[in-house]
Amino acid sequence: MRHQVTIGWAKSSKNGEGTPNLKNNVDIGAGAKIIGNITIGDNVVVGANSLVCNNVEANDVVGGVPARSLKKEIKK
């Protein structure tokens, strides 16, 4: 997790209300915002200054506002 990351509560008609659930090995870029009752899967990379407000599957790279998948499989 980098500088100025926000992880917070939100309420929406789609996901209900709650806080994010971050699984193992999540890398969050500087300034990213992760909000709401969502799950970020294992081995996910969140790009800097991204807004994540939907679930993210494991082994993905997301970025943008709102965040979308940039790469489906992280090569190890």
N, CA, C, O and CB atoms as a CASP TS submission, in Angstrom:
PFRMAT TS
TARGET T0000
AUTHOR 0000-0000-0000
METHOD Language model
MODEL 1
PARENT N/A
ATOM      1  N   MET     1       0.847  -1.165   0.000  1.00  0.00           N
ATOM      2  CA  MET     1       0.000   0.000   0.000  1.00  0.00           C
ATOM      3  C   MET     1       0.895   1.231   0.000  1.00  0.00           C
ATOM      4  O   MET     1       1.805   1.352   0.820  1.00  0.00           O
ATOM      5  CB  MET     1      -0.965  -0.004   1.215  1.00  0.00           C
ATOM      6  N   ARG     2       0.626   2.137  -0.923  1.00  0.00           N
ATOM      7  CA  ARG     2       1.441   3.343  -1.069  1.00  0.00           C
ATOM      8  C   ARG     2       0.804   4.532  -0.347  1.00  0.00           C
ATOM      9  O   ARG     2      -0.189   4.381   0.365  1.00  0.00           O
ATOM     10  CB  ARG     2       1.639   3.673  -2.555  1.00  0.00           C
ATOM     11  N   HIS     3       1.382   5.696  -0.539  1.00  0.00           N
ATOM     12  CA  HIS     3       0.916   6.919   0.114  1.00  0.00           C
ATOM     13  C   HIS     3      -0.489   7.319  -0.332  1.00  0.00           C
ATOM     14  O   HIS     3      -0.883   7.092  -1.476  1.00  0.00           O
ATOM     15  CB  HIS     3       1.881   8.052  -0.167  1.00  0.00           C
ATOM     16  N   GLN     4      -1.226   7.914   0.587  1.00  0.00           N
ATOM     17  CA  GLN     4      -2.530   8.540   0.366  1.00  0.00           C
ATOM     18  C   GLN     4      -3.569   7.616  -0.250  1.00  0.00           C
ATOM     19  O   GLN     4      -4.362   8.035  -1.093  1.00  0.00           O
ATOM     20  CB  GLN     4      -2.365   9.728  -0.509  1.00  0.00           C
ATOM     21  N   VAL     5      -3.562   6.365   0.171  1.00  0.00           N
ATOM     22  CA  VAL     5      -4.584   5.403  -0.240  1.00  0.00           C
ATOM     23  C   VAL     5      -5.786   5.551   0.687  1.00  0.00           C
ATOM     24  O   VAL     5      -5.629   5.718   1.896  1.00  0.00           O
ATOM     25  CB  VAL     5      -4.029   3.936  -0.213  1.00  0.00           C
ATOM     26  N   THR     6      -6.986   5.489   0.114  1.00  0.00           N
ATOM     27  CA  THR     6      -8.217   5.541   0.900  1.00  0.00           C
ATOM     28  C   THR     6      -8.946   4.215   0.757  1.00  0.00           C
ATOM     29  O   THR     6      -9.206   3.754  -0.354  1.00  0.00           O
ATOM     30  CB  THR     6      -9.125   6.724   0.451  1.00  0.00           C
ATOM     31  N   ILE     7      -9.274   3.604   1.897  1.00  0.00           N
ATOM     32  CA  ILE     7     -10.080   2.387   1.921  1.00  0.00           C
ATOM     33  C   ILE     7     -11.253   2.701   2.834  1.00  0.00           C
ATOM     34  O   ILE     7     -11.063   2.926   4.029  1.00  0.00           O
ATOM     35  CB  ILE     7      -9.252   1.113   2.420  1.00  0.00           C
ATOM     36  N   GLY     8     -12.474   2.718   2.283  1.00  0.00           N
ATOM     37  CA  GLY     8     -13.559   3.199   3.110  1.00  0.00           C
ATOM     38  C   GLY     8     -14.926   2.621   2.840  1.00  0.00           C
ATOM     39  O   GLY     8     -15.165   1.930   1.849  1.00  0.00           O
ATOM     40  N   TRP     9     -15.814   2.935   3.768  1.00  0.00           N
ATOM     41  CA  TRP     9     -17.202   2.510   3.767  1.00  0.00           C
ATOM     42  C   TRP     9     -17.983   3.265   2.704  1.00  0.00           C
ATOM     43  O   TRP     9     -17.714   4.435   2.434  1.00  0.00           O
ATOM     44  CB  TRP     9     -17.831   2.720   5.145  1.00  0.00           C
ATOM     45  N   ALA    10     -18.951   2.586   2.106  1.00  0.00           N
ATOM     46  CA  ALA    10     -19.878   3.247   1.186  1.00  0.00           C
ATOM     47  C   ALA    10     -21.165   2.440   1.125  1.00  0.00           C
ATOM     48  O   ALA    10     -21.201   1.266   1.492  1.00  0.00           O
ATOM     49  CB  ALA    10     -19.252   3.401  -0.236  1.00  0.00           C
ATOM     50  N   LYS    11     -22.203   3.087   0.661  1.00  0.00           N
ATOM     51  CA  LYS    11     -23.504   2.440   0.488  1.00  0.00           C
ATOM     52  C   LYS    11     -23.930   2.628  -0.962  1.00  0.00           C
ATOM     53  O   LYS    11     -23.906   3.742  -1.486  1.00  0.00           O
ATOM     54  CB  LYS    11     -24.578   3.026   1.476  1.00  0.00           C
ATOM     55  N   SER    12     -24.324   1.520  -1.610  1.00  0.00           N
ATOM     56  CA  SER    12     -24.800   1.616  -2.990  1.00  0.00           C
ATOM     57  C   SER    12     -25.941   0.634  -3.205  1.00  0.00           C
ATOM     58  O   SER    12     -26.079  -0.343  -2.469  1.00  0.00           O
ATOM     59  CB  SER    12     -23.651   1.343  -3.995  1.00  0.00           C
ATOM     60  N   SER    13     -26.748   0.896  -4.207  1.00  0.00           N
ATOM     61  CA  SER    13     -27.857  -0.010  -4.515  1.00  0.00           C
ATOM     62  C   SER    13     -27.336  -1.335  -5.085  1.00  0.00           C
ATOM     63  O   SER    13     -27.998  -2.364  -4.955  1.00  0.00           O
ATOM     64  CB  SER    13     -28.831   0.653  -5.512  1.00  0.00           C
ATOM     65  N   LYS    14     -26.162  -1.315  -5.712  1.00  0.00           N
ATOM     66  CA  LYS    14     -25.592  -2.522  -6.317  1.00  0.00           C
ATOM     67  C   LYS    14     -24.955  -3.455  -5.287  1.00  0.00           C
ATOM     68  O   LYS    14     -25.212  -4.658  -5.299  1.00  0.00           O
ATOM     69  CB  LYS    14     -24.560  -2.137  -7.357  1.00  0.00           C
ATOM     70  N   ASN    15     -24.121  -2.902  -4.392  1.00  0.00           N
ATOM     71  CA  ASN    15     -23.346  -3.725  -3.461  1.00  0.00           C
ATOM     72  C   ASN    15     -23.796  -3.631  -2.011  1.00  0.00           C
ATOM     73  O   ASN    15     -23.209  -4.281  -1.146  1.00  0.00           O
ATOM     74  CB  ASN    15     -21.914  -3.344  -3.543  1.00  0.00           C
ATOM     75  N   GLY    16     -24.812  -2.847  -1.728  1.00  0.00           N
ATOM     76  CA  GLY    16     -25.226  -2.675  -0.338  1.00  0.00           C
ATOM     77  C   GLY    16     -24.269  -1.739   0.379  1.00  0.00           C
ATOM     78  O   GLY    16     -23.614  -0.909  -0.251  1.00  0.00           O
ATOM     79  N   GLU    17     -24.187  -1.872   1.699  1.00  0.00           N
ATOM     80  CA  GLU    17     -23.284  -1.005   2.445  1.00  0.00           C
ATOM     81  C   GLU    17     -22.215  -1.827   3.143  1.00  0.00           C
ATOM     82  O   GLU    17     -22.453  -2.966   3.542  1.00  0.00           O
ATOM     83  CB  GLU    17     -24.060  -0.166   3.465  1.00  0.00           C
ATOM     84  N   GLY    18     -21.042  -1.241   3.284  1.00  0.00           N
ATOM     85  CA  GLY    18     -19.964  -1.930   3.961  1.00  0.00           C
ATOM     86  C   GLY    18     -18.604  -1.427   3.531  1.00  0.00           C
ATOM     87  O   GLY    18     -18.477  -0.414   2.843  1.00  0.00           O
ATOM     88  N   THR    19     -17.596  -2.161   3.954  1.00  0.00           N
ATOM     89  CA  THR    19     -16.211  -1.798   3.666  1.00  0.00           C
ATOM     90  C   THR    19     -15.569  -2.878   2.788  1.00  0.00           C
ATOM     91  O   THR    19     -16.054  -4.008   2.743  1.00  0.00           O
ATOM     92  CB  THR    19     -15.404  -1.609   4.983  1.00  0.00           C
ATOM     93  N   PRO    20     -14.493  -2.537   2.098  1.00  0.00           N
ATOM     94  CA  PRO    20     -13.822  -3.500   1.225  1.00  0.00           C
ATOM     95  C   PRO    20     -13.175  -4.650   1.997  1.00  0.00           C
ATOM     96  O   PRO    20     -12.739  -4.486   3.137  1.00  0.00           O
ATOM     97  CB  PRO    20     -12.772  -2.794   0.397  1.00  0.00           C
ATOM     98  N   ASN    21     -13.124  -5.800   1.361  1.00  0.00           N
ATOM     99  CA  ASN    21     -12.438  -6.975   1.877  1.00  0.00           C
ATOM    100  C   ASN    21     -11.262  -7.237   0.944  1.00  0.00           C
ATOM    101  O   ASN    21     -11.454  -7.617  -0.211  1.00  0.00           O
ATOM    102  CB  ASN    21     -13.402  -8.228   1.974  1.00  0.00           C
ATOM    103  N   LEU    22     -10.042  -7.033   1.445  1.00  0.00           N
ATOM    104  CA  LEU    22      -8.840  -7.242   0.643  1.00  0.00           C
ATOM    105  C   LEU    22      -8.247  -8.597   0.985  1.00  0.00           C
ATOM    106  O   LEU    22      -7.963  -8.885   2.148  1.00  0.00           O
ATOM    107  CB  LEU    22      -7.802  -6.111   0.881  1.00  0.00           C
ATOM    108  N   LYS    23      -8.063  -9.425  -0.027  1.00  0.00           N
ATOM    109  CA  LYS    23      -7.478 -10.755   0.160  1.00  0.00           C
ATOM    110  C   LYS    23      -5.951 -10.643   0.224  1.00  0.00           C
ATOM    111  O   LYS    23      -5.429  -9.555   0.467  1.00  0.00           O
ATOM    112  CB  LYS    23      -7.910 -11.717  -0.991  1.00  0.00           C
ATOM    113  N   ASN    24      -5.234 -11.734   0.012  1.00  0.00           N
ATOM    114  CA  ASN    24      -3.777 -11.777   0.151  1.00  0.00           C
ATOM    115  C   ASN    24      -3.050 -11.177  -1.052  1.00  0.00           C
ATOM    116  O   ASN    24      -3.530 -11.250  -2.184  1.00  0.00           O
ATOM    117  CB  ASN    24      -3.324 -13.207   0.353  1.00  0.00           C
ATOM    118  N   ASN    25      -1.889 -10.586  -0.789  1.00  0.00           N
ATOM    119  CA  ASN    25      -0.977 -10.074  -1.821  1.00  0.00           C
ATOM    120  C   ASN    25      -1.604  -9.021  -2.730  1.00  0.00           C
ATOM    121  O   ASN    25      -1.430  -9.068  -3.947  1.00  0.00           O
ATOM    122  CB  ASN    25      -0.482 -11.213  -2.662  1.00  0.00           C
ATOM    123  N   VAL    26      -2.329  -8.077  -2.145  1.00  0.00           N
ATOM    124  CA  VAL    26      -2.915  -6.980  -2.914  1.00  0.00           C
ATOM    125  C   VAL    26      -1.939  -5.811  -2.877  1.00  0.00           C
ATOM    126  O   VAL    26      -1.534  -5.372  -1.800  1.00  0.00           O
ATOM    127  CB  VAL    26      -4.322  -6.564  -2.346  1.00  0.00           C
ATOM    128  N   ASP    27      -1.559  -5.303  -4.049  1.00  0.00           N
ATOM    129  CA  ASP    27      -0.626  -4.182  -4.178  1.00  0.00           C
ATOM    130  C   ASP    27      -1.429  -2.959  -4.618  1.00  0.00           C
ATOM    131  O   ASP    27      -2.005  -2.946  -5.705  1.00  0.00           O
ATOM    132  CB  ASP    27       0.533  -4.506  -5.203  1.00  0.00           C
ATOM    133  N   ILE    28      -1.463  -1.929  -3.765  1.00  0.00           N
ATOM    134  CA  ILE    28      -2.286  -0.752  -4.023  1.00  0.00           C
ATOM    135  C   ILE    28      -1.392   0.441  -4.315  1.00  0.00           C
ATOM    136  O   ILE    28      -0.564   0.820  -3.487  1.00  0.00           O
ATOM    137  CB  ILE    28      -3.217  -0.454  -2.827  1.00  0.00           C
ATOM    138  N   GLY    29      -1.559   1.033  -5.492  1.00  0.00           N
ATOM    139  CA  GLY    29      -0.768   2.184  -5.915  1.00  0.00           C
ATOM    140  C   GLY    29      -1.130   3.450  -5.163  1.00  0.00           C
ATOM    141  O   GLY    29      -2.205   3.547  -4.571  1.00  0.00           O
ATOM    142  N   ALA    30      -0.230   4.417  -5.192  1.00  0.00           N
ATOM    143  CA  ALA    30      -0.406   5.696  -4.489  1.00  0.00           C
ATOM    144  C   ALA    30      -1.686   6.395  -4.929  1.00  0.00           C
ATOM    145  O   ALA    30      -2.007   6.448  -6.117  1.00  0.00           O
ATOM    146  CB  ALA    30       0.800   6.614  -4.735  1.00  0.00           C
ATOM    147  N   GLY    31      -2.404   6.927  -3.959  1.00  0.00           N
ATOM    148  CA  GLY    31      -3.589   7.721  -4.230  1.00  0.00           C
ATOM    149  C   GLY    31      -4.826   6.945  -4.634  1.00  0.00           C
ATOM    150  O   GLY    31      -5.855   7.550  -4.935  1.00  0.00           O
ATOM    151  N   ALA    32      -4.756   5.619  -4.650  1.00  0.00           N
ATOM    152  CA  ALA    32      -5.919   4.818  -5.044  1.00  0.00           C
ATOM    153  C   ALA    32      -7.014   4.914  -3.990  1.00  0.00           C
ATOM    154  O   ALA    32      -6.736   5.088  -2.804  1.00  0.00           O
ATOM    155  CB  ALA    32      -5.517   3.345  -5.261  1.00  0.00           C
ATOM    156  N   LYS    33      -8.259   4.800  -4.436  1.00  0.00           N
ATOM    157  CA  LYS    33      -9.425   4.806  -3.558  1.00  0.00           C
ATOM    158  C   LYS    33     -10.154   3.490  -3.758  1.00  0.00           C
ATOM    159  O   LYS    33     -10.508   3.131  -4.882  1.00  0.00           O
ATOM    160  CB  LYS    33     -10.366   6.029  -3.849  1.00  0.00           C
ATOM    161  N   ILE    34     -10.379   2.768  -2.660  1.00  0.00           N
ATOM    162  CA  ILE    34     -11.105   1.498  -2.701  1.00  0.00           C
ATOM    163  C   ILE    34     -12.264   1.649  -1.733  1.00  0.00           C
ATOM    164  O   ILE    34     -12.060   1.731  -0.522  1.00  0.00           O
ATOM    165  CB  ILE    34     -10.177   0.259  -2.327  1.00  0.00           C
ATOM    166  N   ILE    35     -13.483   1.686  -2.262  1.00  0.00           N
ATOM    167  CA  ILE    35     -14.623   1.996  -1.405  1.00  0.00           C
ATOM    168  C   ILE    35     -15.781   1.036  -1.625  1.00  0.00           C
ATOM    169  O   ILE    35     -15.978   0.509  -2.720  1.00  0.00           O
ATOM    170  CB  ILE    35     -15.085   3.416  -1.648  1.00  0.00           C
ATOM    171  N   GLY    36     -16.537   0.822  -0.561  1.00  0.00           N
ATOM    172  CA  GLY    36     -17.771   0.060  -0.627  1.00  0.00           C
ATOM    173  C   GLY    36     -17.631  -1.385  -0.208  1.00  0.00           C
ATOM    174  O   GLY    36     -16.550  -1.853   0.150  1.00  0.00           O
ATOM    175  N   ASN    37     -18.750  -2.076  -0.263  1.00  0.00           N
ATOM    176  CA  ASN    37     -18.853  -3.471   0.135  1.00  0.00           C
ATOM    177  C   ASN    37     -18.401  -4.353  -1.030  1.00  0.00           C
ATOM    178  O   ASN    37     -19.220  -4.991  -1.691  1.00  0.00           O
ATOM    179  CB  ASN    37     -20.308  -3.822   0.570  1.00  0.00           C
ATOM    180  N   ILE    38     -17.091  -4.380  -1.272  1.00  0.00           N
ATOM    181  CA  ILE    38     -16.523  -5.113  -2.406  1.00  0.00           C
ATOM    182  C   ILE    38     -15.403  -6.028  -1.925  1.00  0.00           C
ATOM    183  O   ILE    38     -14.918  -5.896  -0.802  1.00  0.00           O
ATOM    184  CB  ILE    38     -15.997  -4.136  -3.485  1.00  0.00           C
ATOM    185  N   THR    39     -15.001  -6.949  -2.785  1.00  0.00           N
ATOM    186  CA  THR    39     -13.889  -7.852  -2.491  1.00  0.00           C
ATOM    187  C   THR    39     -12.820  -7.679  -3.558  1.00  0.00           C
ATOM    188  O   THR    39     -13.109  -7.681  -4.755  1.00  0.00           O
ATOM    189  CB  THR    39     -14.366  -9.333  -2.423  1.00  0.00           C
ATOM    190  N   ILE    40     -11.581  -7.529  -3.105  1.00  0.00           N
ATOM    191  CA  ILE    40     -10.416  -7.478  -3.984  1.00  0.00           C
ATOM    192  C   ILE    40      -9.710  -8.819  -3.810  1.00  0.00           C
ATOM    193  O   ILE    40      -9.233  -9.130  -2.718  1.00  0.00           O
ATOM    194  CB  ILE    40      -9.455  -6.244  -3.647  1.00  0.00           C
ATOM    195  N   GLY    41      -9.639  -9.613  -4.874  1.00  0.00           N
ATOM    196  CA  GLY    41      -9.102 -10.967  -4.797  1.00  0.00           C
ATOM    197  C   GLY    41      -7.603 -11.042  -4.552  1.00  0.00           C
ATOM    198  O   GLY    41      -6.917 -10.021  -4.508  1.00  0.00           O
ATOM    199  N   ASP    42      -7.107 -12.260  -4.394  1.00  0.00           N
ATOM    200  CA  ASP    42      -5.680 -12.513  -4.179  1.00  0.00           C
ATOM    201  C   ASP    42      -4.861 -12.040  -5.381  1.00  0.00           C
ATOM    202  O   ASP    42      -5.319 -12.099  -6.522  1.00  0.00           O
ATOM    203  CB  ASP    42      -5.431 -14.013  -3.922  1.00  0.00           C
ATOM    204  N   ASN    43      -3.645 -11.571  -5.106  1.00  0.00           N
ATOM    205  CA  ASN    43      -2.661 -11.223  -6.138  1.00  0.00           C
ATOM    206  C   ASN    43      -3.151 -10.167  -7.125  1.00  0.00           C
ATOM    207  O   ASN    43      -2.923 -10.281  -8.330  1.00  0.00           O
ATOM    208  CB  ASN    43      -2.272 -12.457  -6.895  1.00  0.00           C
ATOM    209  N   VAL    44      -3.821  -9.147  -6.614  1.00  0.00           N
ATOM    210  CA  VAL    44      -4.334  -8.061  -7.452  1.00  0.00           C
ATOM    211  C   VAL    44      -3.414  -6.857  -7.339  1.00  0.00           C
ATOM    212  O   VAL    44      -2.903  -6.557  -6.260  1.00  0.00           O
ATOM    213  CB  VAL    44      -5.782  -7.679  -7.047  1.00  0.00           C
ATOM    214  N   VAL    45      -3.205  -6.164  -8.458  1.00  0.00           N
ATOM    215  CA  VAL    45      -2.467  -4.906  -8.477  1.00  0.00           C
ATOM    216  C   VAL    45      -3.461  -3.807  -8.841  1.00  0.00           C
ATOM    217  O   VAL    45      -4.144  -3.886  -9.862  1.00  0.00           O
ATOM    218  CB  VAL    45      -1.256  -4.953  -9.492  1.00  0.00           C
ATOM    219  N   VAL    46      -3.536  -2.773  -7.986  1.00  0.00           N
ATOM    220  CA  VAL    46      -4.404  -1.622  -8.224  1.00  0.00           C
ATOM    221  C   VAL    46      -3.506  -0.452  -8.614  1.00  0.00           C
ATOM    222  O   VAL    46      -2.608  -0.081  -7.858  1.00  0.00           O
ATOM    223  CB  VAL    46      -5.283  -1.280  -6.954  1.00  0.00           C
ATOM    224  N   GLY    47      -3.741   0.126  -9.778  1.00  0.00           N
ATOM    225  CA  GLY    47      -2.926   1.225 -10.276  1.00  0.00           C
ATOM    226  C   GLY    47      -3.076   2.495  -9.461  1.00  0.00           C
ATOM    227  O   GLY    47      -4.082   2.695  -8.781  1.00  0.00           O
ATOM    228  N   ALA    48      -2.070   3.350  -9.536  1.00  0.00           N
ATOM    229  CA  ALA    48      -2.075   4.631  -8.823  1.00  0.00           C
ATOM    230  C   ALA    48      -3.272   5.477  -9.243  1.00  0.00           C
ATOM    231  O   ALA    48      -3.658   5.497 -10.412  1.00  0.00           O
ATOM    232  CB  ALA    48      -0.765   5.400  -9.082  1.00  0.00           C
ATOM    233  N   ASN    49      -3.852   6.174  -8.269  1.00  0.00           N
ATOM    234  CA  ASN    49      -4.979   7.098  -8.475  1.00  0.00           C
ATOM    235  C   ASN    49      -6.228   6.441  -9.056  1.00  0.00           C
ATOM    236  O   ASN    49      -7.066   7.125  -9.644  1.00  0.00           O
ATOM    237  CB  ASN    49      -4.553   8.210  -9.380  1.00  0.00           C
ATOM    238  N   SER    50      -6.362   5.141  -8.901  1.00  0.00           N
ATOM    239  CA  SER    50      -7.545   4.435  -9.392  1.00  0.00           C
ATOM    240  C   SER    50      -8.694   4.550  -8.399  1.00  0.00           C
ATOM    241  O   SER    50      -8.477   4.759  -7.205  1.00  0.00           O
ATOM    242  CB  SER    50      -7.221   2.959  -9.655  1.00  0.00           C
ATOM    243  N   LEU    51      -9.913   4.411  -8.899  1.00  0.00           N
ATOM    244  CA  LEU    51     -11.108   4.365  -8.066  1.00  0.00           C
ATOM    245  C   LEU    51     -11.734   2.996  -8.248  1.00  0.00           C
ATOM    246  O   LEU    51     -12.287   2.692  -9.305  1.00  0.00           O
ATOM    247  CB  LEU    51     -12.117   5.510  -8.431  1.00  0.00           C
ATOM    248  N   VAL    52     -11.644   2.162  -7.205  1.00  0.00           N
ATOM    249  CA  VAL    52     -12.181   0.804  -7.267  1.00  0.00           C
ATOM    250  C   VAL    52     -13.476   0.765  -6.459  1.00  0.00           C
ATOM    251  O   VAL    52     -13.467   0.963  -5.244  1.00  0.00           O
ATOM    252  CB  VAL    52     -11.145  -0.246  -6.726  1.00  0.00           C
ATOM    253  N   CYS    53     -14.586   0.508  -7.144  1.00  0.00           N
ATOM    254  CA  CYS    53     -15.878   0.453  -6.457  1.00  0.00           C
ATOM    255  C   CYS    53     -16.673  -0.790  -6.861  1.00  0.00           C
ATOM    256  O   CYS    53     -17.869  -0.884  -6.584  1.00  0.00           O
ATOM    257  CB  CYS    53     -16.691   1.716  -6.759  1.00  0.00           C
ATOM    258  N   ASN    54     -16.004  -1.746  -7.519  1.00  0.00           N
ATOM    259  CA  ASN    54     -16.604  -3.031  -7.886  1.00  0.00           C
ATOM    260  C   ASN    54     -15.641  -4.153  -7.522  1.00  0.00           C
ATOM    261  O   ASN    54     -14.441  -3.920  -7.375  1.00  0.00           O
ATOM    262  CB  ASN    54     -16.953  -3.076  -9.405  1.00  0.00           C
ATOM    263  N   ASN    55     -16.161  -5.367  -7.376  1.00  0.00           N
ATOM    264  CA  ASN    55     -15.328  -6.518  -7.056  1.00  0.00           C
ATOM    265  C   ASN    55     -14.243  -6.702  -8.115  1.00  0.00           C
ATOM    266  O   ASN    55     -14.445  -6.408  -9.293  1.00  0.00           O
ATOM    267  CB  ASN    55     -16.186  -7.788  -6.940  1.00  0.00           C
ATOM    268  N   VAL    56     -13.081  -7.200  -7.665  1.00  0.00           N
ATOM    269  CA  VAL    56     -11.970  -7.493  -8.569  1.00  0.00           C
ATOM    270  C   VAL    56     -11.588  -8.953  -8.369  1.00  0.00           C
ATOM    271  O   VAL    56     -11.319  -9.378  -7.246  1.00  0.00           O
ATOM    272  CB  VAL    56     -10.742  -6.540  -8.311  1.00  0.00           C
ATOM    273  N   GLU    57     -11.563  -9.719  -9.452  1.00  0.00           N
ATOM    274  CA  GLU    57     -11.193 -11.129  -9.386  1.00  0.00           C
ATOM    275  C   GLU    57      -9.710 -11.284  -9.072  1.00  0.00           C
ATOM    276  O   GLU    57      -8.924 -10.360  -9.278  1.00  0.00           O
ATOM    277  CB  GLU    57     -11.533 -11.835 -10.702  1.00  0.00           C
ATOM    278  N   ALA    58      -9.334 -12.454  -8.574  1.00  0.00           N
ATOM    279  CA  ALA    58      -7.939 -12.757  -8.259  1.00  0.00           C
ATOM    280  C   ALA    58      -7.074 -12.674  -9.516  1.00  0.00           C
ATOM    281  O   ALA    58      -7.557 -12.865 -10.632  1.00  0.00           O
ATOM    282  CB  ALA    58      -7.820 -14.154  -7.621  1.00  0.00           C
ATOM    283  N   ASN    59      -5.795 -12.387  -9.315  1.00  0.00           N
ATOM    284  CA  ASN    59      -4.787 -12.377 -10.383  1.00  0.00           C
ATOM    285  C   ASN    59      -5.097 -11.383 -11.496  1.00  0.00           C
ATOM    286  O   ASN    59      -4.970 -11.702 -12.679  1.00  0.00           O
ATOM    287  CB  ASN    59      -4.660 -13.757 -10.974  1.00  0.00           C
ATOM    288  N   ASP    60      -5.501 -10.189 -11.114  1.00  0.00           N
ATOM    289  CA  ASP    60      -5.849  -9.168 -12.099  1.00  0.00           C
ATOM    290  C   ASP    60      -5.066  -7.891 -11.823  1.00  0.00           C
ATOM    291  O   ASP    60      -4.544  -7.689 -10.727  1.00  0.00           O
ATOM    292  CB  ASP    60      -7.367  -8.885 -12.084  1.00  0.00           C
ATOM    293  N   VAL    61      -4.995  -7.048 -12.822  1.00  0.00           N
ATOM    294  CA  VAL    61      -4.413  -5.714 -12.694  1.00  0.00           C
ATOM    295  C   VAL    61      -5.514  -4.746 -13.097  1.00  0.00           C
ATOM    296  O   VAL    61      -6.072  -4.863 -14.188  1.00  0.00           O
ATOM    297  CB  VAL    61      -3.101  -5.534 -13.588  1.00  0.00           C
ATOM    298  N   VAL    62      -5.834  -3.785 -12.222  1.00  0.00           N
ATOM    299  CA  VAL    62      -6.895  -2.823 -12.516  1.00  0.00           C
ATOM    300  C   VAL    62      -6.367  -1.409 -12.409  1.00  0.00           C
ATOM    301  O   VAL    62      -5.408  -1.140 -11.686  1.00  0.00           O
ATOM    302  CB  VAL    62      -8.087  -3.018 -11.571  1.00  0.00           C
ATOM    303  N   GLY    63      -7.009  -0.506 -13.140  1.00  0.00           N
ATOM    304  CA  GLY    63      -6.620   0.895 -13.071  1.00  0.00           C
ATOM    305  C   GLY    63      -7.663   1.764 -13.736  1.00  0.00           C
ATOM    306  O   GLY    63      -8.503   1.283 -14.496  1.00  0.00           O
ATOM    307  N   GLY    64      -7.599   3.059 -13.439  1.00  0.00           N
ATOM    308  CA  GLY    64      -8.502   4.022 -14.043  1.00  0.00           C
ATOM    309  C   GLY    64      -9.579   4.495 -13.094  1.00  0.00           C
ATOM    310  O   GLY    64      -9.658   4.071 -11.942  1.00  0.00           O
ATOM    311  N   VAL    65     -10.426   5.407 -13.621  1.00  0.00           N
ATOM    312  CA  VAL    65     -11.543   5.951 -12.852  1.00  0.00           C
ATOM    313  C   VAL    65     -12.784   5.846 -13.725  1.00  0.00           C
ATOM    314  O   VAL    65     -12.934   6.630 -14.663  1.00  0.00           O
ATOM    315  CB  VAL    65     -11.278   7.442 -12.406  1.00  0.00           C
ATOM    316  N   PRO    66     -13.670   4.910 -13.450  1.00  0.00           N
ATOM    317  CA  PRO    66     -13.553   3.860 -12.446  1.00  0.00           C
ATOM    318  C   PRO    66     -12.581   2.777 -12.920  1.00  0.00           C
ATOM    319  O   PRO    66     -12.312   2.653 -14.115  1.00  0.00           O
ATOM    320  CB  PRO    66     -14.937   3.247 -12.140  1.00  0.00           C
ATOM    321  N   ALA    67     -12.065   2.007 -11.983  1.00  0.00           N
ATOM    322  CA  ALA    67     -11.071   0.979 -12.307  1.00  0.00           C
ATOM    323  C   ALA    67     -11.685  -0.110 -13.184  1.00  0.00           C
ATOM    324  O   ALA    67     -12.834  -0.510 -12.995  1.00  0.00           O
ATOM    325  CB  ALA    67     -10.495   0.360 -11.020  1.00  0.00           C
ATOM    326  N   ARG    68     -10.893  -0.577 -14.143  1.00  0.00           N
ATOM    327  CA  ARG    68     -11.294  -1.687 -15.004  1.00  0.00           C
ATOM    328  C   ARG    68     -10.080  -2.603 -15.178  1.00  0.00           C
ATOM    329  O   ARG    68      -8.949  -2.206 -14.898  1.00  0.00           O
ATOM    330  CB  ARG    68     -11.831  -1.173 -16.399  1.00  0.00           C
ATOM    331  N   SER    69     -10.320  -3.801 -15.631  1.00  0.00           N
ATOM    332  CA  SER    69      -9.246  -4.773 -15.795  1.00  0.00           C
ATOM    333  C   SER    69      -8.280  -4.327 -16.889  1.00  0.00           C
ATOM    334  O   SER    69      -8.695  -3.961 -17.988  1.00  0.00           O
ATOM    335  CB  SER    69      -9.821  -6.157 -16.122  1.00  0.00           C
ATOM    336  N   LEU    70      -6.999  -4.364 -16.576  1.00  0.00           N
ATOM    337  CA  LEU    70      -5.960  -4.026 -17.545  1.00  0.00           C
ATOM    338  C   LEU    70      -5.191  -5.263 -17.991  1.00  0.00           C
ATOM    339  O   LEU    70      -4.586  -5.275 -19.063  1.00  0.00           O
ATOM    340  CB  LEU    70      -4.999  -3.002 -16.952  1.00  0.00           C
ATOM    341  N   LYS    71      -5.220  -6.304 -17.162  1.00  0.00           N
ATOM    342  CA  LYS    71      -4.473  -7.522 -17.461  1.00  0.00           C
ATOM    343  C   LYS    71      -5.100  -8.644 -16.650  1.00  0.00           C
ATOM    344  O   LYS    71      -5.217  -8.530 -15.430  1.00  0.00           O
ATOM    345  CB  LYS    71      -2.939  -7.363 -17.135  1.00  0.00           C
ATOM    346  N   LYS    72      -5.499  -9.711 -17.297  1.00  0.00           N
ATOM    347  CA  LYS    72      -6.221 -10.764 -16.591  1.00  0.00           C
ATOM    348  C   LYS    72      -5.324 -11.726 -15.821  1.00  0.00           C
ATOM    349  O   LYS    72      -5.762 -12.268 -14.806  1.00  0.00           O
ATOM    350  CB  LYS    72      -7.040 -11.536 -17.561  1.00  0.00           C
ATOM    351  N   GLU    73      -4.132 -11.954 -16.242  1.00  0.00           N
ATOM    352  CA  GLU    73      -3.288 -12.938 -15.572  1.00  0.00           C
ATOM    353  C   GLU    73      -1.925 -12.343 -15.256  1.00  0.00           C
ATOM    354  O   GLU    73      -1.222 -11.880 -16.153  1.00  0.00           O
ATOM    355  CB  GLU    73      -3.131 -14.195 -16.436  1.00  0.00           C
ATOM    356  N   ILE    74      -1.553 -12.356 -13.988  1.00  0.00           N
ATOM    357  CA  ILE    74      -0.238 -11.859 -13.575  1.00  0.00           C
ATOM    358  C   ILE    74       0.752 -13.007 -13.712  1.00  0.00           C
ATOM    359  O   ILE    74       0.593 -14.055 -13.085  1.00  0.00           O
ATOM    360  CB  ILE    74      -0.264 -11.299 -12.098  1.00  0.00           C
ATOM    361  N   LYS    75       1.771 -12.804 -14.534  1.00  0.00           N
ATOM    362  CA  LYS    75       2.785 -13.837 -14.739  1.00  0.00           C
ATOM    363  C   LYS    75       3.768 -13.805 -13.576  1.00  0.00           C
ATOM    364  O   LYS    75       4.212 -12.736 -13.158  1.00  0.00           O
ATOM    365  CB  LYS    75       3.526 -13.638 -16.095  1.00  0.00           C
ATOM    366  N   LYS    76       4.104 -14.979 -13.059  1.00  0.00           N
ATOM    367  CA  LYS    76       5.041 -15.055 -11.936  1.00  0.00           C
ATOM    368  C   LYS    76       6.370 -15.579 -12.397  1.00  0.00           C
ATOM    369  O   LYS    76       7.293 -15.715 -11.594  1.00  0.00           O
ATOM    370  CB  LYS    76       4.492 -15.936 -10.821  1.00  0.00           C
TER
END
